[in-house]
Amino acid sequence: MAEIQEKADSGKGGKKRAKKMSVHLDMTPMVDLAFLLLTFFMLTTTFSKPQTMEINMPVKPDSEEDQSPLKASNAFTIILGDDDKVYYYYGLVEDKPELNTTDYSANGIRKVLISPRIKSNDKMVVLIKPMDVSRYKNVVDILDEMKITDTKKYALVDINDADKELVASKTGG
Amino acid sequence: MPKVKVKRKKPSLDMTPMVDLAFLLVTFFMLTTKFAPDDAVIVDTPSSVSEIKIPDANVITITVDKEDRVFFGVDGQQVKEKLLDKMAAKYKVGFSEEQRKTFSLLSNFGVPISSLPSYLSLEGNERKKAFQPGIPVDSMRNELHDWVQQTRFTNPRVIIAIKGDSEVSYPTIQKVINTLQEQNINRFNLITDMEARPTSL
């Protein structure tokens, strides 16, 4: 609604002056529409693109000879169990290592990963073995810990029976 | 004495600055908005401190939902049409022109290729409601393998992103990863949510 407001007639006849008119425009419907659109776009917009973490899997060797054996002193294995439990041991499974239990908290596996035994050894390789009962979140969490602790050499590998037995003997299952 | 009439006047407010601001914001949101794709499932991704953003184009998204169903999605309409032709030839499934059109507009899907034609012929709303059993990834019948392989033939520049729900059991993810590794894809992305990086170790 546009309305033209006239000055009140002074009552005197006579000279016809060009009246000064101020134009008022009722902007309410336009404002309504503008805010409707604003609300719509604000609610539908997706601002942040999803984050990703890059993961490089070890290339499958063509033959057995291509594989170089890992020295026991340079191996550190993390086993991801059920119920957000983490098991870890140093060395190789054949040597019947001591299996420790921890969790994903800042004082859990992270403390182990930044301990001097791992940090001071440049050749240390962290082997991540998720058990079948572990969840996808556990895998992402542990890969995240690798990033947080700046661990360079790690690999996501399949769990083998020896590791499973080790965990079973620990949990008494 | 004549009565003094109070002049009735509508209170008027100068709304011009407000309208200016409103339209400025409308313009801003209109230009920056990018509609969220209509995904077949909602997954709650785990969080990580990673700050890499996923690229806009040339991405295969393999979605794994809570019930261990696998969904496949790729961007680019032409890529999808070509991909469907190749898969149709490989599995000897016929698709009509309309079904191809529908497929090229899908963001992702999770049905075996044998039931894909009937899934594509459903009406928009019914298609959303239809149950999708997931793409087979078993070693016996690994259709995901072919989807990924044919997409890579169609568009060699694609990168692969896995979008898994945090509750998915690991063997399902492992099956997907093994499927990719069979094709010598050793580098891929895991889609995660943002999480603050701990300041002190």
HADDOCK unambig.tbl for C-alpha pairs under 7 A between the chains (distance, minus, plus):
assign (segid A and resid 27 and name CA) (segid B and resid 15 and name CA) 6.91 0.50 0.50
assign (segid A and resid 31 and name CA) (segid B and resid 19 and name CA) 6.01 0.50 0.50
assign (segid A and resid 34 and name CA) (segid B and resid 22 and name CA) 6.08 0.50 0.50
assign (segid A and resid 34 and name CA) (segid B and resid 23 and name CA) 6.15 0.50 0.50
assign (segid A and resid 34 and name CA) (segid B and resid 26 and name CA) 6.98 0.50 0.50
assign (segid A and resid 35 and name CA) (segid B and resid 22 and name CA) 6.42 0.50 0.50
assign (segid A and resid 37 and name CA) (segid B and resid 26 and name CA) 6.41 0.50 0.50
assign (segid A and resid 38 and name CA) (segid B and resid 25 and name CA) 6.61 0.50 0.50
assign (segid A and resid 38 and name CA) (segid B and resid 26 and name CA) 4.80 0.50 0.50
assign (segid A and resid 41 and name CA) (segid B and resid 29 and name CA) 5.62 0.50 0.50
assign (segid A and resid 41 and name CA) (segid B and resid 30 and name CA) 6.33 0.50 0.50
assign (segid A and resid 41 and name CA) (segid B and resid 33 and name CA) 6.96 0.50 0.50
assign (segid A and resid 42 and name CA) (segid B and resid 29 and name CA) 6.42 0.50 0.50
assign (segid A and resid 44 and name CA) (segid B and resid 35 and name CA) 6.46 0.50 0.50
assign (segid A and resid 45 and name CA) (segid B and resid 33 and name CA) 4.78 0.50 0.50
assign (segid A and resid 45 and name CA) (segid B and resid 34 and name CA) 5.96 0.50 0.50
assign (segid A and resid 45 and name CA) (segid B and resid 35 and name CA) 6.10 0.50 0.50
assign (segid A and resid 46 and name CA) (segid B and resid 33 and name CA) 6.63 0.50 0.50
assign (segid A and resid 46 and name CA) (segid B and resid 34 and name CA) 6.23 0.50 0.50
assign (segid A and resid 46 and name CA) (segid B and resid 35 and name CA) 6.63 0.50 0.50
assign (segid A and resid 46 and name CA) (segid B and resid 36 and name CA) 6.22 0.50 0.50
assign (segid A and resid 49 and name CA) (segid B and resid 53 and name CA) 6.45 0.50 0.50
assign (segid A and resid 49 and name CA) (segid B and resid 54 and name CA) 6.91 0.50 0.50
assign (segid A and resid 50 and name CA) (segid B and resid 53 and name CA) 6.32 0.50 0.50
assign (segid A and resid 50 and name CA) (segid B and resid 54 and name CA) 6.39 0.50 0.50
assign (segid A and resid 50 and name CA) (segid B and resid 191 and name CA) 6.49 0.50 0.50
assign (segid A and resid 50 and name CA) (segid B and resid 192 and name CA) 6.52 0.50 0.50
assign (segid A and resid 50 and name CA) (segid B and resid 193 and name CA) 6.31 0.50 0.50
assign (segid A and resid 51 and name CA) (segid B and resid 50 and name CA) 6.65 0.50 0.50
assign (segid A and resid 51 and name CA) (segid B and resid 51 and name CA) 6.00 0.50 0.50
assign (segid A and resid 51 and name CA) (segid B and resid 52 and name CA) 5.65 0.50 0.50
assign (segid A and resid 51 and name CA) (segid B and resid 53 and name CA) 4.83 0.50 0.50
assign (segid A and resid 51 and name CA) (segid B and resid 54 and name CA) 6.15 0.50 0.50
assign (segid A and resid 51 and name CA) (segid B and resid 191 and name CA) 5.79 0.50 0.50
assign (segid A and resid 51 and name CA) (segid B and resid 192 and name CA) 5.28 0.50 0.50
assign (segid A and resid 51 and name CA) (segid B and resid 193 and name CA) 5.81 0.50 0.50
assign (segid A and resid 51 and name CA) (segid B and resid 194 and name CA) 6.38 0.50 0.50
assign (segid A and resid 52 and name CA) (segid B and resid 50 and name CA) 6.46 0.50 0.50
assign (segid A and resid 52 and name CA) (segid B and resid 52 and name CA) 5.54 0.50 0.50
assign (segid A and resid 52 and name CA) (segid B and resid 53 and name CA) 5.95 0.50 0.50
assign (segid A and resid 52 and name CA) (segid B and resid 54 and name CA) 6.00 0.50 0.50
assign (segid A and resid 52 and name CA) (segid B and resid 189 and name CA) 5.79 0.50 0.50
assign (segid A and resid 52 and name CA) (segid B and resid 190 and name CA) 5.24 0.50 0.50
assign (segid A and resid 52 and name CA) (segid B and resid 191 and name CA) 4.27 0.50 0.50
assign (segid A and resid 52 and name CA) (segid B and resid 192 and name CA) 5.37 0.50 0.50
assign (segid A and resid 53 and name CA) (segid B and resid 50 and name CA) 5.58 0.50 0.50
assign (segid A and resid 53 and name CA) (segid B and resid 52 and name CA) 6.55 0.50 0.50
assign (segid A and resid 53 and name CA) (segid B and resid 189 and name CA) 5.44 0.50 0.50
assign (segid A and resid 53 and name CA) (segid B and resid 190 and name CA) 5.20 0.50 0.50
assign (segid A and resid 53 and name CA) (segid B and resid 191 and name CA) 6.50 0.50 0.50
assign (segid A and resid 54 and name CA) (segid B and resid 188 and name CA) 5.88 0.50 0.50
assign (segid A and resid 54 and name CA) (segid B and resid 189 and name CA) 4.47 0.50 0.50
assign (segid A and resid 54 and name CA) (segid B and resid 190 and name CA) 6.40 0.50 0.50
assign (segid A and resid 55 and name CA) (segid B and resid 187 and name CA) 5.76 0.50 0.50
assign (segid A and resid 55 and name CA) (segid B and resid 188 and name CA) 5.66 0.50 0.50
assign (segid A and resid 55 and name CA) (segid B and resid 189 and name CA) 5.96 0.50 0.50
assign (segid A and resid 56 and name CA) (segid B and resid 186 and name CA) 5.51 0.50 0.50
assign (segid A and resid 56 and name CA) (segid B and resid 187 and name CA) 4.47 0.50 0.50
assign (segid A and resid 56 and name CA) (segid B and resid 188 and name CA) 6.70 0.50 0.50
assign (segid A and resid 57 and name CA) (segid B and resid 186 and name CA) 4.86 0.50 0.50
assign (segid A and resid 57 and name CA) (segid B and resid 187 and name CA) 6.27 0.50 0.50
assign (segid A and resid 58 and name CA) (segid B and resid 186 and name CA) 6.84 0.50 0.50
assign (segid A and resid 59 and name CA) (segid B and resid 186 and name CA) 6.42 0.50 0.50
assign (segid A and resid 132 and name CA) (segid B and resid 170 and name CA) 5.82 0.50 0.50
assign (segid A and resid 132 and name CA) (segid B and resid 171 and name CA) 5.57 0.50 0.50
assign (segid A and resid 133 and name CA) (segid B and resid 169 and name CA) 6.50 0.50 0.50
assign (segid A and resid 133 and name CA) (segid B and resid 170 and name CA) 6.91 0.50 0.50
assign (segid A and resid 134 and name CA) (segid B and resid 169 and name CA) 5.97 0.50 0.50
assign (segid A and resid 134 and name CA) (segid B and resid 170 and name CA) 5.66 0.50 0.50
assign (segid A and resid 135 and name CA) (segid B and resid 166 and name CA) 6.81 0.50 0.50
assign (segid A and resid 135 and name CA) (segid B and resid 167 and name CA) 5.74 0.50 0.50
assign (segid A and resid 135 and name CA) (segid B and resid 168 and name CA) 5.54 0.50 0.50
assign (segid A and resid 135 and name CA) (segid B and resid 169 and name CA) 4.32 0.50 0.50
assign (segid A and resid 135 and name CA) (segid B and resid 170 and name CA) 5.03 0.50 0.50
assign (segid A and resid 136 and name CA) (segid B and resid 166 and name CA) 5.38 0.50 0.50
assign (segid A and resid 136 and name CA) (segid B and resid 167 and name CA) 6.29 0.50 0.50
assign (segid A and resid 136 and name CA) (segid B and resid 168 and name CA) 5.35 0.50 0.50
assign (segid A and resid 136 and name CA) (segid B and resid 169 and name CA) 5.77 0.50 0.50
assign (segid A and resid 136 and name CA) (segid B and resid 170 and name CA) 5.14 0.50 0.50
assign (segid A and resid 137 and name CA) (segid B and resid 46 and name CA) 5.54 0.50 0.50
assign (segid A and resid 137 and name CA) (segid B and resid 166 and name CA) 4.38 0.50 0.50
assign (segid A and resid 137 and name CA) (segid B and resid 167 and name CA) 6.54 0.50 0.50
assign (segid A and resid 140 and name CA) (segid B and resid 46 and name CA) 6.90 0.50 0.50
assign (segid A and resid 141 and name CA) (segid B and resid 48 and name CA) 6.94 0.50 0.50
assign (segid A and resid 144 and name CA) (segid B and resid 48 and name CA) 5.81 0.50 0.50
assign (segid A and resid 144 and name CA) (segid B and resid 49 and name CA) 6.60 0.50 0.50
